[in-house]
């Protein structure tokens, strides 16, 4: 995994996430084979360490590193038997680095650390996309469209590319967990970009609400948690100029559903 094996020279993905995970199936079978306990641990640790090195390598495409992360999380989940219907739990002493037992707490810390590492890079990439496409000033009193802006649509497209929708159940869980970590961080970035401590929103601020509702619906379709988006919508509506009443949120939601 030294090179970017999931991207082709023209920049397009060579393998889907499901295909990439399929390549680890033989390794998974060997790790689950209890005939050679010492090699199970070595093979497990080797796969994890190689995956982490690939994820940390800045020369590899970011989408490929995300795929490697999802595949790694799914691999660990199946090795531990933590996903119902896939594998049975390993021996009492779990497979792990340095032959130590992997607790749920340590596994969560490990996964969150890797997810956060890549997510921050994706957030930086998304910020550049928004700055390039976002042209409206929400502090003005102007008519606004009830359609989402290009930056919001491009943002959803970028997220779909980074967080694909796999067919394999264990991969769906890995992607969903990372997406749920991503959403609050994205909202924090949008808050830093759009909420001004000095200038409140004018009527054009309703357009930002339209964009956020579009993203909220997108995340709902991806079965991601949307509490952070809903809270930010309420915060935006509370940031309008005194005396200026923002458009009813439910009305804007109904318009987008038509």
GROMACS elastic network, one bead per residue, 0.5 to 0.9 nm:
[ bonds ]
;  ai    aj funct       b0    kb
    1     4     6  0.71954   500
    1     5     6  0.69895   500
    1    50     6  0.63717   500
    1    51     6  0.70247   500
    1    53     6  0.80923   500
    1    54     6  0.60013   500
    2     5     6  0.82182   500
    2    50     6  0.80379   500
    2    53     6  0.79082   500
    2    54     6  0.62757   500
    2    57     6  0.84163   500
    2    60     6  0.88869   500
    3     6     6  0.87751   500
    3    54     6  0.76612   500
    3    57     6  0.89624   500
    3    59     6  0.82037   500
    3    60     6  0.68902   500
    4     7     6  0.59412   500
    4     8     6  0.83150   500
    4    54     6  0.80239   500
    4    59     6  0.79001   500
    4    60     6  0.51404   500
    4    61     6  0.68591   500
    4    64     6  0.69740   500
    4    65     6  0.84114   500
    5     8     6  0.77258   500
    5    14     6  0.76985   500
    5    15     6  0.84552   500
    5    60     6  0.87675   500
    5    64     6  0.80537   500
    6    12     6  0.87675   500
    6    13     6  0.57868   500
    6    14     6  0.50457   500
    6    15     6  0.53947   500
    6    16     6  0.79805   500
    6    17     6  0.89314   500
    6    20     6  0.75364   500
    6    61     6  0.87192   500
    6    63     6  0.89293   500
    6    64     6  0.58456   500
    6    65     6  0.89496   500
    6    67     6  0.84177   500
    6    68     6  0.88905   500
    7    10     6  0.80586   500
    7    11     6  0.60775   500
    7    12     6  0.58293   500
    7    15     6  0.73018   500
    7    60     6  0.86862   500
    7    61     6  0.74158   500
    7    63     6  0.88069   500
    7    64     6  0.68346   500
    8    11     6  0.55157   500
    8    12     6  0.56404   500
    8    13     6  0.60598   500
    8    14     6  0.53740   500
    8    15     6  0.89818   500
    9    12     6  0.74792   500
   10    13     6  0.87562   500
   11    14     6  0.87351   500
   11    61     6  0.86257   500
   13    16     6  0.70057   500
   13    63     6  0.84589   500
   13    64     6  0.77956   500
   15    18     6  0.79938   500
   15    19     6  0.57762   500
   15    20     6  0.60660   500
   16    19     6  0.51167   500
   16    20     6  0.61884   500
   16    21     6  0.86543   500
   16    67     6  0.84262   500
   16   164     6  0.86413   500
   16   166     6  0.81981   500
   17    20     6  0.50711   500
   17    21     6  0.62011   500
   17    22     6  0.85768   500
   17    64     6  0.89522   500
   17    67     6  0.58344   500
   17    68     6  0.82810   500
   17    70     6  0.80144   500
   17    71     6  0.73693   500
   17   164     6  0.74220   500
   17   165     6  0.85393   500
   17   166     6  0.64154   500
   17   167     6  0.89291   500
   17   171     6  0.81911   500
   18    21     6  0.51770   500
   18    22     6  0.61511   500
   18    23     6  0.89502   500
   18    71     6  0.83709   500
   18   166     6  0.59857   500
   18   167     6  0.67648   500
   18   168     6  0.64657   500
   18   171     6  0.76559   500
   19    23     6  0.66670   500
   20    23     6  0.54724   500
   20    24     6  0.73772   500
   20    67     6  0.76997   500
   20    68     6  0.78711   500
   20    71     6  0.71965   500
   21    24     6  0.54802   500
   21    25     6  0.70781   500
   21    67     6  0.86364   500
   21    68     6  0.83493   500
   21    70     6  0.85036   500
   21    71     6  0.52687   500
   21    72     6  0.82643   500
   21    74     6  0.80866   500
   21    75     6  0.79414   500
   21   168     6  0.89233   500
   21   171     6  0.82277   500
   22    25     6  0.52803   500
   22    26     6  0.83179   500
   22    71     6  0.89944   500
   23    26     6  0.70413   500
   23    27     6  0.81199   500
   24    27     6  0.51891   500
   24    28     6  0.60754   500
   24    29     6  0.86829   500
   24    47     6  0.89104   500
   24    71     6  0.82906   500
   24    75     6  0.76455   500
   25    29     6  0.61605   500
   25    30     6  0.86641   500
   25    75     6  0.85729   500
   26    30     6  0.62784   500
   26    31     6  0.86214   500
   27    30     6  0.51047   500
   27    31     6  0.61606   500
   27    32     6  0.86127   500
   27    43     6  0.75574   500
   27    44     6  0.82180   500
   27    47     6  0.82222   500
   28    31     6  0.50681   500
   28    32     6  0.61704   500
   28    33     6  0.86565   500
   28    44     6  0.83406   500
   28    75     6  0.70757   500
   28    78     6  0.79750   500
   28    79     6  0.70166   500
   29    32     6  0.51359   500
   29    33     6  0.62482   500
   30    33     6  0.50778   500
   30    34     6  0.84006   500
   30    36     6  0.86970   500
   30    39     6  0.85374   500
   30    40     6  0.67755   500
   30    43     6  0.79967   500
   31    34     6  0.76412   500
   31    36     6  0.86774   500
   31    37     6  0.84115   500
   31    39     6  0.77049   500
   31    41     6  0.73370   500
   31    42     6  0.88859   500
   31    43     6  0.65668   500
   31    44     6  0.63500   500
   31    79     6  0.72417   500
   31    95     6  0.89812   500
   32    35     6  0.89362   500
   32    40     6  0.71554   500
   32    79     6  0.67641   500
   32    87     6  0.84533   500
   32    90     6  0.77923   500
   33    36     6  0.67000   500
   33    37     6  0.78233   500
   33    40     6  0.72600   500
   34    37     6  0.56002   500
   34    40     6  0.74841   500
   34    90     6  0.88354   500
   34    91     6  0.89405   500
   35    40     6  0.88130   500
   36    39     6  0.55525   500
   36    40     6  0.62469   500
   37    40     6  0.50496   500
   37    41     6  0.66262   500
   37    42     6  0.88975   500
   38    41     6  0.55234   500
   38    42     6  0.64819   500
   38    43     6  0.87055   500
   39    43     6  0.58063   500
   39    44     6  0.82636   500
   40    43     6  0.52408   500
   40    44     6  0.60266   500
   40    45     6  0.85749   500
   40    95     6  0.75870   500
   41    44     6  0.50959   500
   41    45     6  0.60977   500
   41    46     6  0.84249   500
   41    95     6  0.55917   500
   41    96     6  0.65185   500
   41    97     6  0.76632   500
   41    98     6  0.86406   500
   41    99     6  0.70886   500
   42    45     6  0.52168   500
   42    46     6  0.59611   500
   42    47     6  0.85994   500
   42    96     6  0.88518   500
   42    97     6  0.84554   500
   43    46     6  0.50145   500
   43    47     6  0.61610   500
   43    48     6  0.85995   500
   44    47     6  0.53300   500
   44    48     6  0.62767   500
   44    49     6  0.86320   500
   44    76     6  0.84857   500
   44    79     6  0.85214   500
   44    95     6  0.72874   500
   44    96     6  0.72704   500
   44    97     6  0.82062   500
   45    48     6  0.51228   500
   45    49     6  0.59613   500
   45    50     6  0.84328   500
   45    95     6  0.84196   500
   45    96     6  0.66314   500
   45    97     6  0.57065   500
   45    98     6  0.83635   500
   46    49     6  0.52134   500
   46    50     6  0.60099   500
   46    51     6  0.84257   500
   47    50     6  0.52744   500
   47    51     6  0.60523   500
   47    52     6  0.86072   500
   47    72     6  0.81958   500
   48    51     6  0.51507   500
   48    52     6  0.61893   500
   48    53     6  0.86801   500
   48    72     6  0.68555   500
   48    75     6  0.89196   500
   48    76     6  0.83114   500
   48    97     6  0.88696   500
   49    52     6  0.51434   500
   49    53     6  0.62056   500
   49    54     6  0.86474   500
   50    53     6  0.51241   500
   50    54     6  0.62214   500
   50    55     6  0.86556   500
   51    54     6  0.50911   500
   51    55     6  0.61770   500
   51    56     6  0.86581   500
   51    65     6  0.87995   500
   51    68     6  0.64447   500
   51    69     6  0.73010   500
   51    71     6  0.88969   500
   51    72     6  0.67200   500
   52    56     6  0.61286   500
   52    57     6  0.85901   500
   52    68     6  0.83868   500
   52    69     6  0.78127   500
   52    72     6  0.85050   500
   52   114     6  0.81635   500
   53    56     6  0.51475   500
   53    57     6  0.61462   500
   54    57     6  0.52115   500
   54    58     6  0.85466   500
   54    60     6  0.73274   500
   54    65     6  0.67663   500
   54    68     6  0.75568   500
   55    58     6  0.79099   500
   55    60     6  0.77558   500
   55    62     6  0.83852   500
   55    64     6  0.82264   500
   55    66     6  0.73497   500
   55    68     6  0.66782   500
   55    69     6  0.68011   500
   55   114     6  0.82591   500
   55   118     6  0.80281   500
   56    59     6  0.88875   500
   56    60     6  0.85302   500
   56    65     6  0.78791   500
   56   114     6  0.88538   500
   56   117     6  0.85166   500
   56   118     6  0.85413   500
   57    60     6  0.58556   500
   57    61     6  0.89384   500
   57    65     6  0.82902   500
   58    61     6  0.75587   500
   58    62     6  0.80195   500
   59    62     6  0.88114   500
   60    63     6  0.85493   500
   60    64     6  0.68008   500
   60    65     6  0.66862   500
   61    64     6  0.52643   500
   61    65     6  0.63730   500
   61    66     6  0.88442   500
   62    65     6  0.50528   500
   62    66     6  0.63026   500
   62    67     6  0.87206   500
   62   118     6  0.77752   500
   62   121     6  0.80674   500
   62   122     6  0.77026   500
   62   162     6  0.79546   500
   63    66     6  0.50818   500
   63    67     6  0.63067   500
   63    68     6  0.87114   500
   63   161     6  0.72653   500
   63   162     6  0.52476   500
   63   163     6  0.82565   500
   64    67     6  0.50179   500
   64    68     6  0.62155   500
   64    69     6  0.86168   500
   64   162     6  0.85094   500
   65    68     6  0.50149   500
   65    69     6  0.62085   500
   65    70     6  0.87529   500
   65   118     6  0.78605   500
   66    70     6  0.62645   500
   66    71     6  0.85680   500
   66   115     6  0.84502   500
   66   118     6  0.70732   500
   66   119     6  0.88308   500
   66   162     6  0.67574   500
   66   163     6  0.76519   500
   67    70     6  0.51528   500
   67    71     6  0.60751   500
   67    72     6  0.84426   500
   67   162     6  0.80503   500
   67   163     6  0.82346   500
   67   164     6  0.85775   500
   68    71     6  0.51061   500
   68    72     6  0.60081   500
   68    73     6  0.86476   500
   69    72     6  0.50241   500
   69    73     6  0.62056   500
   69    74     6  0.86106   500
   69   111     6  0.87917   500
   69   114     6  0.76709   500
   69   115     6  0.77172   500
   69   118     6  0.89322   500
   69   174     6  0.85964   500
   70    73     6  0.52056   500
   70    74     6  0.62064   500
   70    75     6  0.85330   500
   70   171     6  0.64933   500
   70   172     6  0.88538   500
   70   173     6  0.89668   500
   70   174     6  0.54717   500
   70   175     6  0.61343   500
   70   178     6  0.82909   500
   71    74     6  0.51478   500
   71    75     6  0.60348   500
   71    76     6  0.86768   500
   71   171     6  0.68498   500
   71   174     6  0.78690   500
   72    76     6  0.62144   500
   72    77     6  0.85266   500
   72   174     6  0.88805   500
   73    76     6  0.52301   500
   73    77     6  0.61107   500
   73    78     6  0.87022   500
   73   111     6  0.73469   500
   73   170     6  0.87598   500
   73   171     6  0.80096   500
   73   174     6  0.60308   500
   74    78     6  0.62236   500
   74    79     6  0.85899   500
   74    83     6  0.88871   500
   74   170     6  0.55671   500
   74   171     6  0.56021   500
   74   172     6  0.88154   500
   74   173     6  0.78826   500
   74   174     6  0.60493   500
   75    78     6  0.53095   500
   75    79     6  0.61831   500
   75    80     6  0.86693   500
   75   170     6  0.85303   500
   75   171     6  0.89345   500
   76    79     6  0.50365   500
   76    80     6  0.61282   500
   76    81     6  0.84598   500
   76    82     6  0.86364   500
   77    80     6  0.52927   500
   77    81     6  0.60713   500
   77    82     6  0.53418   500
   77    83     6  0.61298   500
   77    87     6  0.89311   500
   77   170     6  0.76533   500
   77   174     6  0.88637   500
   78    82     6  0.64158   500
   78    83     6  0.62404   500
   78    84     6  0.89816   500
   78    86     6  0.63225   500
   78    87     6  0.58246   500
   78    88     6  0.83285   500
   78    89     6  0.86492   500
   78   170     6  0.77776   500
   79    82     6  0.78922   500
   79    87     6  0.69975   500
   79    88     6  0.82218   500
   79    89     6  0.74569   500
   79    90     6  0.71669   500
   79    95     6  0.81145   500
   80    83     6  0.80780   500
   80    87     6  0.75612   500
   80    88     6  0.74563   500
   80    89     6  0.53391   500
   80    90     6  0.59379   500
   80    94     6  0.73884   500
   80    95     6  0.77871   500
   81    84     6  0.70841   500
   81    85     6  0.84047   500
   81    86     6  0.66785   500
   81    90     6  0.70042   500
   82    86     6  0.83409   500
   82    87     6  0.78116   500
   82    88     6  0.81099   500
   82    89     6  0.71692   500
   83    86     6  0.59911   500
   83    87     6  0.72615   500
   83    88     6  0.88992   500
   83   170     6  0.69099   500
   84    87     6  0.73493   500
   84    88     6  0.84918   500
   85    88     6  0.82028   500
   86   170     6  0.84212   500
   87    90     6  0.86656   500
   89    92     6  0.83095   500
   89    94     6  0.83751   500
   90    93     6  0.74457   500
   90    94     6  0.58661   500
   90    95     6  0.71669   500
   91    94     6  0.59517   500
   91    95     6  0.80515   500
   92   101     6  0.87128   500
   93    96     6  0.88266   500
   93    99     6  0.82806   500
   93   100     6  0.76408   500
   93   101     6  0.57870   500
   93   102     6  0.85436   500
   94    99     6  0.79019   500
   94   100     6  0.72822   500
   94   102     6  0.61071   500
   94   103     6  0.85821   500
   95    99     6  0.64625   500
   95   100     6  0.73374   500
   95   101     6  0.67032   500
   95   102     6  0.71942   500
   96    99     6  0.52089   500
   96   100     6  0.55533   500
   96   101     6  0.60602   500
   96   102     6  0.58849   500
   97   100     6  0.61237   500
   97   101     6  0.82623   500
   97   102     6  0.81881   500
   98   101     6  0.88647   500
   99   102     6  0.89490   500
  102   105     6  0.82275   500
  102   106     6  0.64051   500
  102   107     6  0.64790   500
  103   106     6  0.52705   500
  103   107     6  0.61395   500
  103   108     6  0.85775   500
  104   107     6  0.50614   500
  104   108     6  0.60721   500
  104   109     6  0.86170   500
  105   108     6  0.51856   500
  105   109     6  0.62862   500
  105   110     6  0.86418   500
  106   109     6  0.50974   500
  106   110     6  0.61272   500
  106   111     6  0.86687   500
  107   110     6  0.50155   500
  107   111     6  0.61575   500
  107   112     6  0.85219   500
  108   111     6  0.51665   500
  108   112     6  0.59795   500
  108   113     6  0.84060   500
  109   112     6  0.51964   500
  109   113     6  0.60089   500
  109   114     6  0.86994   500
  110   113     6  0.52774   500
  110   114     6  0.64819   500
  110   115     6  0.86930   500
  111   114     6  0.53209   500
  111   115     6  0.60306   500
  111   116     6  0.84488   500
  111   178     6  0.88115   500
  112   116     6  0.58238   500
  112   117     6  0.83528   500
  112   178     6  0.81542   500
  112   181     6  0.80985   500
  113   116     6  0.52386   500
  113   117     6  0.61555   500
  113   118     6  0.89067   500
  114   117     6  0.50486   500
  114   118     6  0.64961   500
  114   119     6  0.85041   500
  115   118     6  0.54400   500
  115   119     6  0.58447   500
  115   120     6  0.85447   500
  115   178     6  0.62645   500
  115   181     6  0.77019   500
  115   182     6  0.83400   500
  116   120     6  0.60249   500
  116   121     6  0.86582   500
  116   178     6  0.86535   500
  116   181     6  0.77756   500
  116   182     6  0.80214   500
  117   120     6  0.57744   500
  117   121     6  0.69855   500
  118   121     6  0.52243   500
  118   122     6  0.63797   500
  118   123     6  0.87603   500
  119   123     6  0.61037   500
  119   124     6  0.86595   500
  119   178     6  0.84086   500
  119   181     6  0.82825   500
  119   182     6  0.62429   500
  119   185     6  0.81429   500
  120   123     6  0.50193   500
  120   124     6  0.63385   500
  120   125     6  0.87286   500
  120   182     6  0.86230   500
  120   185     6  0.80509   500
  121   124     6  0.51921   500
  121   125     6  0.63834   500
  121   126     6  0.87235   500
  122   125     6  0.50103   500
  122   126     6  0.61422   500
  122   127     6  0.86112   500
  122   159     6  0.87722   500
  122   162     6  0.82134   500
  123   127     6  0.61009   500
  123   128     6  0.87481   500
  123   182     6  0.84743   500
  123   185     6  0.76832   500
  123   186     6  0.64427   500
  123   189     6  0.74950   500
  124   127     6  0.51254   500
  124   128     6  0.65669   500
  124   129     6  0.89081   500
  124   189     6  0.89586   500
  125   128     6  0.53572   500
  125   129     6  0.65551   500
  125   130     6  0.89822   500
  126   130     6  0.62551   500
  126   131     6  0.86309   500
  126   155     6  0.67745   500
  126   158     6  0.76989   500
  126   159     6  0.87347   500
  126   186     6  0.86667   500
  127   130     6  0.51884   500
  127   131     6  0.61810   500
  127   132     6  0.85597   500
  127   189     6  0.76419   500
  127   190     6  0.83504   500
  127   193     6  0.85835   500
  128   131     6  0.51845   500
  128   132     6  0.61226   500
  128   133     6  0.87688   500
  129   132     6  0.51859   500
  129   133     6  0.63648   500
  129   134     6  0.83915   500
  129   151     6  0.70676   500
  129   154     6  0.76873   500
  129   155     6  0.73826   500
  130   133     6  0.52693   500
  130   134     6  0.54754   500
  130   150     6  0.89198   500
  130   151     6  0.53590   500
  130   152     6  0.78029   500
  130   154     6  0.82745   500
  130   155     6  0.74683   500
  131   134     6  0.55083   500
  131   135     6  0.81134   500
  131   151     6  0.83316   500
  132   135     6  0.81990   500
  132   151     6  0.81111   500
  133   149     6  0.86136   500
  133   150     6  0.65753   500
  133   151     6  0.51792   500
  133   152     6  0.89679   500
  133   154     6  0.85962   500
  134   137     6  0.88342   500
  134   149     6  0.77003   500
  134   150     6  0.74857   500
  134   151     6  0.57209   500
  134   152     6  0.86961   500
  135   151     6  0.89969   500
  136   140     6  0.89645   500
  136   204     6  0.82544   500
  136   207     6  0.88349   500
  137   140     6  0.61583   500
  137   201     6  0.88208   500
  137   204     6  0.72511   500
  137   205     6  0.81121   500
  138   141     6  0.80571   500
  138   142     6  0.88018   500
  138   194     6  0.83996   500
  138   200     6  0.85528   500
  138   201     6  0.56094   500
  138   202     6  0.61820   500
  138   203     6  0.74424   500
  138   206     6  0.78372   500
  138   207     6  0.74014   500
  138   208     6  0.70914   500
  139   199     6  0.66647   500
  139   200     6  0.60748   500
  139   203     6  0.74190   500
  139   204     6  0.64102   500
  139   205     6  0.63978   500
  139   240     6  0.83372   500
  139   241     6  0.84961   500
  140   201     6  0.69400   500
  140   203     6  0.65386   500
  140   204     6  0.56651   500
  140   205     6  0.77382   500
  141   201     6  0.83591   500
  141   204     6  0.56433   500
  141   205     6  0.84020   500
  142   202     6  0.77291   500
  142   203     6  0.61177   500
  142   204     6  0.54824   500
  143   203     6  0.72645   500
  143   204     6  0.64695   500
  144   147     6  0.87487   500
  144   203     6  0.77781   500
  144   204     6  0.57186   500
  144   205     6  0.84289   500
  144   206     6  0.71005   500
  144   207     6  0.57736   500
  145   148     6  0.75963   500
  145   149     6  0.84870   500
  145   204     6  0.89362   500
  145   206     6  0.86962   500
  145   207     6  0.64229   500
  145   210     6  0.83011   500
  146   206     6  0.85497   500
  146   207     6  0.68678   500
  146   210     6  0.62909   500
  146   211     6  0.88372   500
  146   252     6  0.72897   500
  146   255     6  0.73798   500
  146   256     6  0.75665   500
  147   207     6  0.80340   500
  147   210     6  0.68023   500
  147   211     6  0.76977   500
  147   214     6  0.85893   500
  147   255     6  0.88852   500
  147   256     6  0.74259   500
  148   151     6  0.81718   500
  148   152     6  0.62631   500
  148   153     6  0.69608   500
  148   207     6  0.74101   500
  148   208     6  0.82212   500
  148   210     6  0.58151   500
  148   212     6  0.82800   500
  148   213     6  0.85202   500
  148   214     6  0.64429   500
  148   215     6  0.89708   500
  148   256     6  0.88819   500
  149   152     6  0.55169   500
  149   153     6  0.66874   500
  149   154     6  0.88276   500
  149   207     6  0.80192   500
  149   208     6  0.84800   500
  149   210     6  0.84002   500
  149   211     6  0.63657   500
  150   153     6  0.51790   500
  150   154     6  0.60179   500
  150   155     6  0.84124   500
  151   154     6  0.50589   500
  151   155     6  0.59425   500
  151   156     6  0.86846   500
  151   211     6  0.86028   500
  152   156     6  0.63792   500
  152   157     6  0.87045   500
  152   211     6  0.58572   500
  152   212     6  0.78569   500
  152   214     6  0.74590   500
  152   215     6  0.69583   500
  153   156     6  0.52244   500
  153   157     6  0.62996   500
  153   158     6  0.87056   500
  153   211     6  0.84837   500
  153   214     6  0.82117   500
  153   215     6  0.82518   500
  154   158     6  0.61128   500
  154   159     6  0.86061   500
  155   158     6  0.50910   500
  155   159     6  0.62094   500
  155   160     6  0.86357   500
  155   215     6  0.84685   500
  156   159     6  0.51128   500
  156   160     6  0.61607   500
  156   161     6  0.86917   500
  156   215     6  0.69869   500
  156   218     6  0.71099   500
  156   219     6  0.87639   500
  157   160     6  0.51616   500
  157   161     6  0.63923   500
  157   162     6  0.88314   500
  158   161     6  0.51858   500
  158   162     6  0.63330   500
  158   163     6  0.85158   500
  159   162     6  0.50728   500
  159   163     6  0.56909   500
  159   164     6  0.79676   500
  160   163     6  0.51365   500
  160   164     6  0.53422   500
  160   165     6  0.76179   500
  161   164     6  0.56371   500
  163   175     6  0.63225   500
  163   176     6  0.84478   500
  163   178     6  0.83268   500
  163   179     6  0.70745   500
  164   172     6  0.89758   500
  164   175     6  0.75267   500
  165   171     6  0.86550   500
  165   172     6  0.69043   500
  165   175     6  0.77379   500
  165   222     6  0.80753   500
  166   169     6  0.77143   500
  166   171     6  0.62893   500
  166   172     6  0.58818   500
  166   175     6  0.82494   500
  167   170     6  0.88965   500
  167   171     6  0.75163   500
  167   172     6  0.70678   500
  168   171     6  0.53587   500
  168   172     6  0.63260   500
  169   172     6  0.50000   500
  169   173     6  0.65635   500
  169   174     6  0.88794   500
  170   173     6  0.52928   500
  170   174     6  0.65201   500
  170   175     6  0.89161   500
  171   175     6  0.61520   500
  171   176     6  0.84372   500
  172   175     6  0.52597   500
  172   176     6  0.60063   500
  172   177     6  0.85669   500
  173   176     6  0.50973   500
  173   177     6  0.60970   500
  173   178     6  0.86594   500
  174   177     6  0.53740   500
  174   178     6  0.64440   500
  174   179     6  0.86827   500
  175   178     6  0.52525   500
  175   179     6  0.60285   500
  175   180     6  0.86215   500
  176   180     6  0.61306   500
  176   181     6  0.86895   500
  176   222     6  0.80105   500
  176   223     6  0.74271   500
  176   224     6  0.64408   500
  177   180     6  0.52535   500
  177   181     6  0.65536   500
  177   182     6  0.88016   500
  177   224     6  0.83727   500
  178   181     6  0.50940   500
  178   182     6  0.61733   500
  178   183     6  0.89216   500
  179   183     6  0.62586   500
  179   219     6  0.88395   500
  179   222     6  0.88468   500
  179   224     6  0.65265   500
  179   225     6  0.84665   500
  180   183     6  0.55883   500
  180   184     6  0.74979   500
  180   224     6  0.56916   500
  180   225     6  0.59026   500
  180   226     6  0.84209   500
  181   184     6  0.64667   500
  181   185     6  0.71203   500
  182   185     6  0.53553   500
  182   186     6  0.61654   500
  182   187     6  0.87939   500
  183   186     6  0.50764   500
  183   187     6  0.62692   500
  183   188     6  0.86944   500
  183   219     6  0.83832   500
  183   224     6  0.80752   500
  183   225     6  0.77087   500
  183   226     6  0.75016   500
  183   228     6  0.71582   500
  183   229     6  0.77980   500
  184   187     6  0.50685   500
  184   188     6  0.62040   500
  184   189     6  0.87182   500
  184   226     6  0.85545   500
  184   227     6  0.85413   500
  184   228     6  0.55944   500
  184   229     6  0.76875   500
  185   188     6  0.50599   500
  185   189     6  0.63817   500
  185   190     6  0.87752   500
  186   189     6  0.51069   500
  186   190     6  0.62923   500
  186   191     6  0.86213   500
  187   191     6  0.60220   500
  187   192     6  0.85635   500
  187   228     6  0.67035   500
  187   229     6  0.65509   500
  187   232     6  0.71529   500
  188   191     6  0.50528   500
  188   192     6  0.62865   500
  188   193     6  0.86909   500
  188   228     6  0.88613   500
  188   232     6  0.88781   500
  189   192     6  0.51383   500
  189   193     6  0.62497   500
  189   194     6  0.87198   500
  190   194     6  0.59723   500
  190   195     6  0.79668   500
  190   232     6  0.89762   500
  191   194     6  0.54019   500
  191   195     6  0.53542   500
  191   196     6  0.86955   500
  191   232     6  0.75860   500
  191   236     6  0.87685   500
  192   195     6  0.60683   500
  192   196     6  0.79970   500
  193   196     6  0.80043   500
  194   208     6  0.87815   500
  194   236     6  0.88345   500
  195   198     6  0.89041   500
  195   199     6  0.83425   500
  195   200     6  0.79954   500
  195   201     6  0.86493   500
  195   235     6  0.89403   500
  195   236     6  0.74094   500
  195   239     6  0.78699   500
  196   199     6  0.54915   500
  196   200     6  0.67302   500
  196   201     6  0.86592   500
  196   239     6  0.88025   500
  197   200     6  0.76090   500
  199   239     6  0.88750   500
  199   241     6  0.83035   500
  200   205     6  0.88096   500
  200   239     6  0.55231   500
  200   240     6  0.52280   500
  200   241     6  0.51539   500
  200   242     6  0.84038   500
  201   204     6  0.70358   500
  201   205     6  0.51360   500
  201   206     6  0.84992   500
  201   236     6  0.80564   500
  201   237     6  0.83899   500
  201   239     6  0.60911   500
  201   241     6  0.56678   500
  201   244     6  0.89270   500
  202   205     6  0.55304   500
  202   206     6  0.81357   500
  202   240     6  0.60166   500
  202   241     6  0.60272   500
  202   244     6  0.74071   500
  202   246     6  0.87150   500
  203   206     6  0.59319   500
  203   207     6  0.82229   500
  203   240     6  0.77792   500
  203   241     6  0.85970   500
  203   244     6  0.74330   500
  203   245     6  0.82391   500
  203   246     6  0.69077   500
  203   247     6  0.84428   500
  204   207     6  0.56016   500
  204   208     6  0.75506   500
  205   208     6  0.52983   500
  205   209     6  0.67291   500
  205   210     6  0.89127   500
  205   236     6  0.77458   500
  205   237     6  0.79189   500
  205   239     6  0.88690   500
  205   240     6  0.72741   500
  205   246     6  0.78474   500
  206   210     6  0.63037   500
  206   211     6  0.87639   500
  206   236     6  0.87658   500
  206   237     6  0.79312   500
  206   246     6  0.64293   500
  206   247     6  0.63880   500
  206   252     6  0.89524   500
  207   211     6  0.63503   500
  207   212     6  0.87032   500
  208   211     6  0.50135   500
  208   212     6  0.62489   500
  208   213     6  0.86494   500
  208   233     6  0.86462   500
  208   236     6  0.80890   500
  209   212     6  0.50287   500
  209   213     6  0.61251   500
  209   214     6  0.85550   500
  209   233     6  0.60913   500
  209   234     6  0.89246   500
  209   236     6  0.72082   500
  209   237     6  0.76821   500
  209   247     6  0.88376   500
  209   249     6  0.78847   500
  209   252     6  0.82705   500
  210   213     6  0.51760   500
  210   214     6  0.62641   500
  210   215     6  0.87926   500
  210   249     6  0.86840   500
  210   252     6  0.66883   500
  210   253     6  0.79508   500
  210   256     6  0.82407   500
  211   214     6  0.51049   500
  211   215     6  0.64097   500
  211   216     6  0.86489   500
  212   215     6  0.50107   500
  212   216     6  0.59885   500
  212   217     6  0.85734   500
  212   229     6  0.69909   500
  212   230     6  0.83625   500
  212   232     6  0.82855   500
  212   233     6  0.66662   500
  213   217     6  0.61256   500
  213   218     6  0.84630   500
  213   229     6  0.80728   500
  213   230     6  0.81947   500
  213   233     6  0.77646   500
  213   249     6  0.85444   500
  213   252     6  0.78993   500
  213   253     6  0.66022   500
  213   256     6  0.81341   500
  214   217     6  0.52540   500
  214   218     6  0.62286   500
  214   219     6  0.88147   500
  214   253     6  0.84163   500
  214   256     6  0.74299   500
  215   219     6  0.62003   500
  215   220     6  0.85371   500
  215   229     6  0.79258   500
  216   219     6  0.52789   500
  216   220     6  0.62201   500
  216   221     6  0.87071   500
  216   226     6  0.61924   500
  216   227     6  0.89831   500
  216   229     6  0.60416   500
  216   230     6  0.73394   500
  217   221     6  0.61930   500
  217   222     6  0.86711   500
  217   226     6  0.86553   500
  217   253     6  0.89244   500
  218   221     6  0.51727   500
  218   222     6  0.64501   500
  218   223     6  0.88342   500
  218   224     6  0.88825   500
  219   223     6  0.62483   500
  219   224     6  0.52385   500
  219   225     6  0.71537   500
  219   226     6  0.65994   500
  220   224     6  0.56595   500
  220   225     6  0.70648   500
  220   226     6  0.67818   500
  221   224     6  0.76140   500
  222   225     6  0.89585   500
  223   226     6  0.88369   500
  225   228     6  0.78137   500
  225   229     6  0.87229   500
  226   229     6  0.52286   500
  226   230     6  0.63526   500
  226   231     6  0.86982   500
  227   230     6  0.51741   500
  227   231     6  0.61357   500
  227   232     6  0.85814   500
  228   231     6  0.51728   500
  228   232     6  0.61752   500
  228   233     6  0.87108   500
  229   232     6  0.51051   500
  229   233     6  0.62519   500
  229   234     6  0.87936   500
  230   233     6  0.51197   500
  230   234     6  0.64496   500
  230   235     6  0.87045   500
  231   234     6  0.51946   500
  231   235     6  0.62405   500
  231   236     6  0.87445   500
  232   236     6  0.61058   500
  232   237     6  0.85762   500
  233   236     6  0.51346   500
  233   237     6  0.62906   500
  233   238     6  0.86421   500
  233   249     6  0.84994   500
  234   237     6  0.51287   500
  234   238     6  0.61994   500
  234   239     6  0.87564   500
  234   249     6  0.88256   500
  235   238     6  0.50334   500
  235   239     6  0.63760   500
  236   239     6  0.51113   500
  236   240     6  0.71637   500
  237   240     6  0.58665   500
  237   245     6  0.83079   500
  237   246     6  0.60319   500
  237   247     6  0.84604   500
  237   249     6  0.88752   500
  238   241     6  0.86659   500
  238   246     6  0.84280   500
  239   242     6  0.84479   500
  240   243     6  0.82124   500
  240   244     6  0.62770   500
  240   245     6  0.73087   500
  240   246     6  0.69685   500
  241   244     6  0.54604   500
  241   245     6  0.82451   500
  242   245     6  0.81447   500
  245   248     6  0.86488   500
  246   249     6  0.82459   500
  247   250     6  0.87995   500
  247   251     6  0.75481   500
  247   252     6  0.73314   500
  248   251     6  0.53192   500
  248   252     6  0.65212   500
  248   253     6  0.88363   500
  249   252     6  0.51480   500
  249   253     6  0.61989   500
  249   254     6  0.86769   500
  250   254     6  0.61295   500
  250   255     6  0.86348   500
  251   254     6  0.51487   500
  251   255     6  0.63381   500
  251   256     6  0.88848   500
  252   255     6  0.51401   500
  252   256     6  0.64740   500
  252   257     6  0.88531   500
  253   256     6  0.52878   500
  253   257     6  0.64032   500
  254   257     6  0.51465   500
  254   258     6  0.65756   500
  255   258     6  0.54460   500
